[in-house]
Amino acid sequence: MSEPMDPMTPQPAAEPAPRPAPAPYAAGTGTSPVLPGRETLDKMTYRERLALKHSDPEGYKRMRGV
């Protein structure tokens, strides 16, 4: 049987958990430059439009022309 741990004895620090990779739609793929205008919005993939809508709702509305 092992000896009980003394709460006053320093313990080794736990290693931090690795950070998960960001979701692919959050980063975008960079297929289209973000310039204002409907043409740019039309060139974006669905994931890029979704990321833009969540990160900059006002900019998304301007690009849609709403």
Secondary structure by P-SEA (a helix, b strand, c coil): cccccccccccccccccccccccccccccccccccccaaaaaaccaaaaaaaaaacaaaaaaaacc
